[in-house]
Amino acid sequence: MSIFRFFSKQSSAPTARERLQVLLAHERASVGQSDLVAVLREEILAVIAKHVQVDRDRVSVKMDRGEHVTTLEVDIEIPITAGVRAA
Amino acid sequence: MAKVVVVTSGKGGVGKTTSTAALGAALAQRNEKTVVVDFDVGLRNLDLVMGAERRVVYDLVNVIQGDAKLTQAMIRDKRLETLFLLPASQTRDKDALTPEGVERVMDELKKHFDWIICDSPAGIERGATLAMRHADVAVVVTNPEVSSVRDSDRIIGLLDAKTERAERGERVEKHLLLTRYDAVRAERGDMLKVDDVLEILSIPLIGIVPESADVLKASNLGAPVTLADSRSAPAIAYLDAARRLAGETLPITIPGEKRGFLGKIFGRRAA
């Protein structure tokens, strides 16, 4: 086992360096708007709640900050019984 | 003209207090009148690292609140007569520091010293922001490790925003002090290299202090590492860094990198 590890040795420092570069690029850009995710979550929910009933505990917001693109994933469970509200 | 230096990092445990003591002593060894000021109110340790813990009578908070004069609170080092310590309070919390009080103390210190070295507490709250508030120069202490680098980046941002100099539209001179560096592990690819950290933080390097048993030994004895054994590798790194702080230009060497063939083999195995 250890001999395999010796030959397929992968260094961890380049990974550390890359993770830091991506993270800090985002953190430097977003000074003062650190609660952006929370703001987006509230506003998106408000829009959806206008039309359907939403259980606030069944909402998940995920953010993935990549090197070039950031994705925001909002997953809202709408129960079948909720019904669409009258416009 | 007095120079105010803040030794800061954001993250705890990276070597701020060790570096403050070592740099302060190194500057005092150059015959320049130096005071090291502990801003870590409630968790003071600079007195202990300097070996003056039994001589503390008054502290920074006493001076700020007018209970003691500055001259009464300052402790002269027993080994170097150009070196002084202004301890922090152990019984109060960091709210006992007021911006006006700190300003008064700093103005008074500037009249008497060549160097005022402020040892910042960890974090980014009151103690840390007040420690950096009056700085002309910042020494950002960083370990070659992801959380330390991230926190240093944050602190660099604060130095550019929350200091008196920044508010006047001037710049705080910022220097990177890389501590606990292990050249063998970096060469093997298991630790961020000097160049990696420099590229990410993009501030000039003032020194590289190697990971070394001499640092713990010195703090066990209550002596700044530059005084405990001035020929040890970390002492040399701090003495050189102090010379660079004072404006000298000297090439930066990476401690522990110039190993012979045998040294390489055994060094790798040992680590």
Interface residues (C-beta under 8 A of the other chain):
Chain A: S11 S12 A13 P14 A16 R17 R19 L20 Q21 L23 L24 E27 R28 V31
Chain B: E145 V146 V149 R150 D153 R154 G157 A186 R188 G189 D190 M191 L192 K193 D196 I200
